[in-house]
Amino acid sequence: MPIDAAVLPPQPRAYRGINWDGLRALYIREVRRFWKVGLQTLAAPIVTALLYMMVFVVAVGGNRTVEGVPFGAFIAPGLIMMQILNNAFSNSSSSLLQAKMNGLIGDFLTPPLSPGELVAGFGLGAMTRGIVVGTVAGLAIYPFARMGFAQPWAIFYFGFGAALIMGLLGAIAAIWSEKFDHIAAVTNFVIMPMTFLSGTFYLVKNLPEPFRTISQYNPFFYLIAGFRYGFTGHMDGSLTIGVALTALLVVGLWAITWRMFATGYKLKT
């Protein structure tokens, strides 16, 4: 005889399409992580950006111009982009690695979230932190930088693109890492050198060879140059390559992160 449905044990909830409730919960969780420690995630970048402005503009730059742009307005976009890159990377990498180290990674893998939804939750959460911190840092240094807004679309495109790229890269690094020293190594020996050697404080096209050519193989160069182009209207390099490379990196890193979650690489025992 048929079993009364009332006595059946609870069944897993079946989702057709996207699990919007789960994705929203994961995204909010990632945003609240950095929002709860605002003194560290928001106030500290402001201080760092202001110190850079003091050193490079007040002490060094003075009344200098770069291609007709005041030196402060030239380096300010690079400072903002630095905060976007570093904070987006830190958000996803610290979240996933802490879960792995504390044995809580099952909290992400057990809920009915597909690999694509996990990628979206961590990537968008990291992107939000990068954009929020970059915006706050930009507002703090704006009175000292005299920045314009020559191409607003480029500001949004490269700003959001860079934040998403670093959020995905942070997730990949965290899944690969087995301890915090591995993340520190990626940050110190990959992220920071590529950031500082990408034209943050100078024009790459003014470098002597072979450094000018080598710098143009650095993807961070196009992110920073494109972002600066949005403020100054001057592009150090090819705008077409920058736009295409940003889109390619987002798609490529998204696919790699999705594959890691789908296969459980270093996540499932």
DAGI-V389416 format. One record per residue. SS is DSSP state (hx for helix, st for strand, lp for the rest). BURIAL is I if it has 9 or more other ideal C-beta (glycine too) atoms within 8 Angstrom, else O. Layout:
SS&BURIAL ; SS&BURIAL
This chain:
lp&O ; lp&O ; lp&O ; lp&O ; hx&O ; hx&O ; hx&O ; lp&O ; lp&O ; lp&O ; lp&O ; lp&O ; lp&O ; lp&O ; lp&O ; lp&O ; lp&O ; lp&O ; lp&I ; hx&O ; hx&O ; hx&I ; hx&I ; hx&O ; hx&O ; hx&I ; hx&I ; hx&O ; hx&I ; hx&I ; hx&I ; hx&O ; hx&I ; hx&I ; hx&O ; lp&O ; lp&O ; hx&I ; hx&O ; hx&O ; hx&I ; hx&I ; hx&I ; hx&I ; hx&I ; hx&I ; hx&O ; hx&I ; hx&I ; hx&I ; hx&O ; hx&I ; hx&I ; hx&I ; hx&I ; hx&I ; hx&I ; hx&O ; hx&O ; hx&O ; hx&I ; lp&O ; lp&O ; lp&O ; st&I ; st&O ; lp&O ; lp&O ; st&I ; st&I ; hx&I ; hx&I ; hx&I ; hx&I ; hx&I ; hx&I ; hx&I ; hx&I ; hx&I ; hx&I ; hx&I ; hx&I ; hx&I ; hx&I ; hx&I ; hx&I ; hx&I ; hx&I ; hx&I ; hx&I ; hx&I ; hx&I ; hx&I ; hx&I ; hx&I ; hx&I ; hx&I ; hx&I ; hx&I ; hx&I ; hx&O ; lp&O ; lp&O ; lp&O ; lp&I ; hx&O ; hx&O ; hx&I ; hx&I ; lp&O ; lp&O ; lp&O ; lp&I ; lp&O ; hx&I ; hx&O ; hx&I ; hx&I ; hx&I ; hx&I ; hx&I ; hx&I ; hx&I ; hx&I ; hx&I ; hx&I ; hx&I ; hx&I ; hx&I ; hx&I ; hx&I ; hx&I ; hx&I ; hx&I ; hx&O ; hx&I ; hx&I ; hx&I ; hx&O ; hx&I ; hx&I ; hx&I ; hx&O ; hx&I ; hx&I ; lp&O ; lp&I ; lp&O ; lp&O ; lp&O ; lp&I ; hx&O ; hx&O ; hx&I ; hx&I ; hx&I ; hx&I ; hx&I ; hx&I ; hx&I ; hx&I ; hx&I ; hx&I ; hx&I ; hx&I ; hx&I ; hx&I ; hx&I ; hx&I ; hx&I ; hx&I ; hx&I ; hx&I ; hx&I ; hx&I ; hx&O ; lp&I ; lp&O ; lp&O ; hx&O ; hx&O ; hx&I ; hx&I ; hx&O ; hx&I ; hx&I ; hx&I ; hx&O ; hx&O ; hx&I ; hx&I ; hx&I ; hx&O ; hx&I ; hx&I ; hx&O ; lp&O ; lp&I ; lp&I ; lp&I ; lp&O ; lp&O ; lp&I ; hx&I ; hx&O ; hx&O ; lp&I ; lp&O ; lp&O ; lp&O ; hx&O ; hx&I ; hx&O ; hx&O ; hx&I ; lp&I ; lp&O ; lp&I ; hx&O ; hx&I ; hx&I ; hx&I ; hx&I ; hx&I ; hx&I ; hx&I ; hx&I ; hx&I ; hx&I ; hx&I ; hx&I ; hx&I ; lp&O ; lp&O ; lp&I ; lp&I ; lp&I ; lp&O ; hx&I ; hx&O ; hx&I ; hx&I ; hx&I ; hx&O ; hx&I ; hx&I ; hx&I ; hx&O ; hx&I ; hx&I ; hx&O ; hx&O ; hx&I ; hx&I ; hx&O ; hx&I ; hx&I ; hx&I ; hx&I ; hx&I ; hx&I ; hx&O ; hx&O ; lp&O ; lp&O ; lp&O ; lp&I ; lp&O ; lp&O
